[in-house]
Amino acid sequence: MLIGEVSRRCGVSTRMLRHYDALGLVQPSVRTSGGYREYSAEDIRRLFHVECLRTLGLSLNEAKRALDEPGFAPGESVGELIRHTRARIAAEQELLEKLERVEAAAPARWGEVMSIVALLRALDSDSGSRRQQAVLSQNETAALPVGALVEAALSEDDPNVAGALRWSLARAAGAGLQKLAAGLDSTEVDIRRRATEAIAAVPGVEATALLRRALDDCDVTVRDRAALALGSRRVGEAMPALLEMVVQGRSDVGAAEVLGSLAEVAIPARDIVRAIQDALDDTVDTPTRSRITQALAEVPGDAAQEALTVLVGDGNRTIAATAAAILGSRGPEVPESNRTPPASDGPGADQSVD
């Protein structure tokens, strides 16, 4: 067959056939009486073998060696092709994920697309400062790749970068909460901790509901972070966990402040004082009782004043002195009948007022 007919029947362009000929890969071995070169049946068979090897990813030189060198072993070449193919698939998968993230951000202009791509590249950087700067430099009105930001927030170890990511997710107004909720169900405690911190930065009822879920986590750090966030939102369910933090000495100062902020807004002050007194009665350890007594300083109202007055006469001199010092710093209390109950200012807050 002449080159044109071979091209039509085999689907290989005449240009490529001439290239094969120049390389000595597939050469027409028959010459007609008119001086034309023709491909024999054996030449066509060799062409078929070349095309088969090319579909496996072999280069033309490798295909020539495979056909011409009896000692050319396929095992090593096939193994190398497998490694190259896996790397190519991984690269294509990474590209697909980036495209999906760009699409999910719904950019309105190509400028926003470029900004999103730049952010995605920066998030893969080994430099924490570059990651942080990339997150903080995003235009407040620009589209955000929320899914990528959530993934980064759940894996970020650098506290500065993590803070920037939480700020960015809070700015996204809850768009990433569904993915963050999945982080609460992770078997890895570090992921659950990061998810809780990120959710705590997001305002709204949906985020508050997720923080309530985190109160039941088996990890004490997750529970503590959820309790502080819920208490700051004036959610009364956080009270037992906050009191536990005071008793155990885990961020007890902050926990006491938040506990006091719940008084009259989410829980009657007398109920909080009663819970504090019960905790005092349950331990004889002086440092623990001292922390619990100091927590009364954060609770406004007559109930706390009365409890501190009683503690001035406590048999433990440290506790008595602590109570006396708190009373001295509080000054005269405004009678409860003259107080205006504060309004709840937190989403999802419990609003029972004494």
ROLUM-573382 format. One record per residue (C-alpha): residue number from 1; x, y, z. Coordinates in Angstrom, 1 decimal. Layout:
N
R num      u      v      w
R NUM      X      Y      Z
...
% end
This chain:
354
R num      u      v      w
R   1    0.0    0.0    0.0
R   2    1.1    3.5   -0.8
R   3    1.4    6.1    2.0
R   4   -1.9    7.7    1.3
R   5   -3.9    4.5    1.5
R   6   -2.1    3.5    4.7
R   7   -3.0    6.8    6.2
R   8   -6.7    6.4    5.3
R   9   -6.9    2.8    6.6
R  10   -4.8    3.1    9.7
R  11   -5.8    6.6   10.8
R  12   -2.2    7.8   11.0
R  13   -1.5   11.1    9.2
R  14    0.9   11.1    6.3
R  15    3.0   13.6    8.2
R  16    3.4   11.2   11.1
R  17    4.1    8.2    8.7
R  18    6.9   10.2    7.2
R  19    8.2   11.0   10.7
R  20    8.2    7.3   11.5
R  21   10.1    6.7    8.3
R  22   12.7    9.3    9.1
R  23   13.2    7.8   12.6
R  24   13.5    4.3   11.1
R  25   10.5    3.3   13.2
R  26    8.2    2.1   10.4
R  27    9.7    2.3    6.9
R  28    8.0    1.1    3.7
R  29   10.1   -1.9    2.6
R  30    8.7   -2.5   -0.9
R  31    9.4   -0.4   -4.0
R  32    7.1   -0.6   -7.0
R  33    8.3   -0.9  -10.7
R  34    7.6    2.8  -11.0
R  35    9.9    3.6   -8.1
R  36    7.2    4.3   -5.4
R  37    7.7    3.0   -1.9
R  38    5.0    0.7   -0.5
R  39    4.2   -0.7    2.9
R  40    4.1   -4.5    3.1
R  41    1.8   -6.5    5.3
R  42    4.7   -6.8    7.8
R  43    5.2   -3.0    7.7
R  44    1.5   -2.5    8.5
R  45    1.8   -5.0   11.4
R  46    4.8   -3.1   12.8
R  47    2.8    0.2   12.5
R  48    0.0   -1.4   14.5
R  49    2.5   -2.4   17.2
R  50    3.9    1.1   17.3
R  51    0.5    2.6   17.8
R  52   -0.4    0.1   20.5
R  53    2.8    1.0   22.4
R  54    2.1    4.7   22.0
R  55   -1.3    4.2   23.6
R  56    0.5    2.9   26.7
R  57    2.5    6.1   26.9
R  58    5.8    4.9   25.5
R  59    7.8    7.5   23.6
R  60    8.7    6.8   20.0
R  61   12.3    5.9   21.0
R  62   11.0    3.5   23.6
R  63    8.6    1.9   21.1
R  64   11.5    1.4   18.6
R  65   13.7   -0.2   21.3
R  66   10.8   -2.5   22.4
R  67   10.4   -3.7   18.8
R  68   14.1   -3.9   17.8
R  69   16.0   -4.9   20.9
R  70   15.3   -8.5   22.0
R  71   16.7   -7.7   25.5
R  72   14.4   -4.8   26.1
R  73   12.4   -5.9   29.2
R  74    8.9   -4.4   29.5
R  75    8.6   -4.7   33.3
R  76   10.7   -1.7   34.1
R  77    9.2    0.5   31.4
R  78    5.6   -0.4   32.3
R  79    6.3    0.3   36.0
R  80    7.7    3.7   35.1
R  81    4.6    4.4   33.0
R  82    2.4    3.5   35.9
R  83    4.2    6.0   38.1
R  84    4.0    8.7   35.5
R  85    0.4    8.0   34.9
R  86   -0.5    8.2   38.6
R  87    1.4   11.5   38.9
R  88   -0.5   12.8   35.9
R  89   -3.9   11.7   37.3
R  90   -3.0   13.3   40.7
R  91   -2.2   16.6   38.9
R  92   -5.4   16.4   36.9
R  93   -7.4   15.7   40.0
R  94   -5.8   18.7   41.7
R  95   -6.7   20.9   38.7
R  96  -10.2   19.6   38.8
R  97  -10.6   20.4   42.5
R  98   -9.3   23.9   41.9
R  99  -11.7   24.4   39.1
R 100  -14.6   23.2   41.2
R 101  -13.6   25.6   44.0
R 102  -13.5   28.5   41.6
R 103  -16.9   27.5   40.3
R 104  -18.3   27.2   43.8
R 105  -17.1   30.7   44.6
R 106  -19.3   32.0   41.7
R 107  -16.9   34.7   40.5
R 108  -18.5   37.5   38.5
R 109  -15.4   38.7   36.8
R 110  -12.1   37.2   35.5
R 111  -10.3   39.4   38.0
R 112  -12.0   37.5   40.8
R 113  -11.0   34.2   39.2
R 114   -7.4   35.3   39.2
R 115   -7.7   36.3   42.9
R 116   -9.2   33.0   43.8
R 117   -6.5   31.0   42.0
R 118   -3.8   33.1   43.7
R 119   -5.4   32.4   47.1
R 120   -5.5   28.7   46.4
R 121   -1.9   28.6   45.4
R 122   -0.9   30.6   48.5
R 123   -2.8   28.2   50.8
R 124   -0.5   25.4   49.5
R 125    2.6   27.5   50.4
R 126    5.1   26.3   53.0
R 127    5.3   29.8   54.3
R 128    2.9   30.6   57.1
R 129    3.3   34.4   56.6
R 130    2.4   34.0   52.9
R 131   -0.7   31.9   53.7
R 132   -1.8   34.5   56.3
R 133   -1.2   37.4   54.1
R 134   -3.1   35.8   51.2
R 135   -6.1   35.2   53.4
R 136   -6.1   38.7   55.0
R 137   -5.6   40.5   51.7
R 138   -8.8   39.2   50.1
R 139  -11.2   42.0   49.0
R 140  -14.2   42.1   51.4
R 141  -16.7   42.1   48.5
R 142  -14.9   39.4   46.4
R 143  -16.1   35.9   46.0
R 144  -14.4   33.4   48.3
R 145  -13.5   29.7   47.8
R 146  -15.2   28.8   51.1
R 147  -14.6   25.0   50.7
R 148  -10.9   25.6   50.4
R 149  -10.9   27.9   53.3
R 150  -12.7   25.4   55.5
R 151  -10.2   22.6   54.5
R 152   -7.3   24.9   55.3
R 153   -8.9   25.9   58.7
R 154   -9.3   22.3   59.7
R 155   -5.7   21.4   58.9
R 156   -3.8   24.6   59.8
R 157   -1.3   24.4   62.7
R 158    0.0   28.0   62.5
R 159   -2.1   30.0   65.0
R 160   -1.7   33.2   63.1
R 161   -2.9   31.6   59.8
R 162   -5.7   29.8   61.7
R 163   -6.9   33.1   63.1
R 164   -6.9   34.7   59.6
R 165   -8.8   31.7   58.2
R 166  -11.4   31.9   61.0
R 167  -11.8   35.7   60.3
R 168  -12.4   35.0   56.6
R 169  -14.9   32.2   57.3
R 170  -16.8   34.5   59.7
R 171  -16.9   37.1   56.9
R 172  -18.4   34.4   54.6
R 173  -21.5   34.6   56.9
R 174  -21.9   30.9   57.6
R 175  -21.4   29.7   54.0
R 176  -18.9   27.1   55.2
R 177  -20.8   25.8   58.3
R 178  -21.9   22.6   56.6
R 179  -18.3   21.6   56.0
R 180  -17.2   22.8   59.4
R 181  -20.0   20.6   60.9
R 182  -18.4   17.6   59.2
R 183  -15.2   18.5   61.1
R 184  -17.1   18.1   64.4
R 185  -17.6   14.4   63.5
R 186  -14.0   13.7   62.7
R 187  -12.2   10.9   64.5
R 188   -9.2   13.2   64.8
R 189   -9.4   15.4   67.9
R 190   -7.3   18.2   66.4
R 191   -9.7   18.6   63.6
R 192  -12.7   18.8   66.0
R 193  -10.9   21.4   68.0
R 194  -10.2   23.5   64.9
R 195  -13.7   23.1   63.7
R 196  -15.1   24.3   67.1
R 197  -12.9   27.4   67.0
R 198  -13.9   28.2   63.4
R 199  -17.6   27.7   64.2
R 200  -17.3   29.9   67.3
R 201  -16.1   32.8   65.0
R 202  -19.3   32.5   62.9
R 203  -22.4   34.4   64.1
R 204  -25.9   33.1   63.9
R 205  -28.3   30.5   65.1
R 206  -26.9   27.7   63.0
R 207  -23.4   28.1   64.4
R 208  -24.9   28.2   67.9
R 209  -26.6   24.9   67.3
R 210  -23.4   23.4   66.2
R 211  -21.6   24.6   69.3
R 212  -24.3   23.0   71.4
R 213  -23.3   19.7   69.7
R 214  -19.7   20.3   70.6
R 215  -20.6   20.5   74.3
R 216  -21.1   16.8   74.3
R 217  -17.7   16.0   72.7
R 218  -15.5   13.5   74.5
R 219  -12.5   15.9   74.3
R 220  -12.3   18.4   77.1
R 221  -10.7   21.0   75.0
R 222  -13.5   20.9   72.5
R 223  -16.1   21.1   75.2
R 224  -14.3   24.1   76.9
R 225  -14.0   26.0   73.6
R 226  -17.7   25.4   72.9
R 227  -18.7   26.4   76.4
R 228  -16.8   29.7   76.2
R 229  -18.3   30.5   72.8
R 230  -21.9   29.6   73.9
R 231  -21.5   31.5   77.2
R 232  -20.4   34.6   75.2
R 233  -23.6   34.2   73.1
R 234  -25.6   34.1   76.4
R 235  -26.7   30.5   76.0
R 236  -27.5   29.1   79.5
R 237  -26.6   25.5   78.5
R 238  -23.0   26.4   78.8
R 239  -23.2   27.0   82.6
R 240  -22.3   23.5   83.8
R 241  -19.3   23.3   81.5
R 242  -18.1   26.8   82.5
R 243  -18.4   25.9   86.2
R 244  -16.4   22.7   85.6
R 245  -13.7   24.8   83.9
R 246  -13.5   26.9   87.1
R 247  -13.4   23.9   89.4
R 248  -10.8   22.1   87.3
R 249   -8.7   25.3   86.7
R 250   -8.9   25.3   82.9
R 251   -9.0   28.9   81.7
R 252  -10.9   29.5   85.0
R 253  -10.6   33.3   84.8
R 254  -12.2   33.5   81.4
R 255  -14.7   30.9   82.3
R 256  -15.7   32.8   85.4
R 257  -16.2   36.0   83.5
R 258  -18.4   34.3   80.9
R 259  -20.3   32.6   83.7
R 260  -21.0   35.9   85.3
R 261  -22.2   37.3   82.0
R 262  -25.0   34.7   82.0
R 263  -26.5   36.0   85.2
R 264  -30.1   37.4   84.6
R 265  -29.6   37.3   80.9
R 266  -29.7   33.5   80.4
R 267  -30.0   32.1   83.9
R 268  -31.2   33.7   87.2
R 269  -28.3   34.9   89.2
R 270  -29.5   32.9   92.2
R 271  -29.3   29.7   90.2
R 272  -25.7   30.4   89.2
R 273  -24.8   31.2   92.8
R 274  -26.5   28.0   94.0
R 275  -24.4   26.0   91.6
R 276  -21.2   27.7   92.7
R 277  -22.1   27.0   96.4
R 278  -22.7   23.3   95.6
R 279  -19.3   23.1   93.9
R 280  -17.7   24.7   97.0
R 281  -19.4   22.2   99.3
R 282  -18.1   19.3   97.1
R 283  -14.4   20.0   97.7
R 284  -12.0   20.7  100.5
R 285   -9.1   21.5   98.3
R 286   -8.0   25.1   99.1
R 287   -6.9   26.1   95.6
R 288  -10.1   24.7   94.1
R 289  -12.3   26.4   96.6
R 290  -10.3   29.7   96.1
R 291  -11.0   29.6   92.3
R 292  -14.7   28.9   92.9
R 293  -14.9   31.7   95.4
R 294  -13.3   34.1   93.0
R 295  -15.9   33.2   90.4
R 296  -18.5   34.7   92.7
R 297  -16.8   38.1   92.0
R 298  -18.1   37.9   88.5
R 299  -21.8   37.3   89.4
R 300  -23.8   40.5   90.0
R 301  -26.6   40.8   92.5
R 302  -27.7   40.1   96.0
R 303  -27.3   36.3   95.8
R 304  -23.6   36.6   95.2
R 305  -23.2   39.3   97.9
R 306  -25.0   37.0  100.4
R 307  -22.8   34.0   99.5
R 308  -19.6   36.0   99.8
R 309  -20.8   37.4  103.2
R 310  -21.2   33.9  104.5
R 311  -17.8   32.9  103.1
R 312  -16.1   35.7  105.1
R 313  -16.8   33.4  108.1
R 314  -15.4   30.3  106.4
R 315  -13.1   28.2  108.6
R 316  -10.4   28.3  105.8
R 317   -8.6   31.6  106.3
R 318   -7.6   31.7  102.6
R 319  -11.3   31.4  101.5
R 320  -12.4   33.9  104.2
R 321   -9.8   36.5  103.1
R 322  -10.6   36.0   99.4
R 323  -14.4   36.6  100.1
R 324  -13.6   39.6  102.2
R 325  -11.4   41.1   99.5
R 326  -14.1   40.6   96.8
R 327  -16.7   42.2   99.0
R 328  -14.5   45.1   99.6
R 329  -14.0   45.6   95.9
R 330  -17.6   45.3   94.9
R 331  -18.9   48.3   96.8
R 332  -22.5   48.8   97.6
R 333  -24.9   46.7   95.5
R 334  -27.8   48.3   93.7
R 335  -31.0   46.7   95.1
R 336  -32.5   44.2   92.7
R 337  -35.8   46.0   92.7
R 338  -34.1   49.0   91.1
R 339  -32.3   47.1   88.4
R 340  -33.4   46.8   84.8
R 341  -33.0   43.2   83.6
R 342  -30.5   43.2   80.6
R 343  -31.8   42.0   77.3
R 344  -30.3   39.0   75.6
R 345  -27.9   39.9   72.8
R 346  -26.8   36.5   71.6
R 347  -28.3   34.4   68.9
R 348  -30.1   31.3   70.1
R 349  -29.8   32.5   73.7
R 350  -32.0   31.2   76.5
R 351  -33.9   34.2   77.9
R 352  -35.3   33.1   81.3
R 353  -34.9   36.1   83.7
R 354  -35.3   35.9   87.4
% end
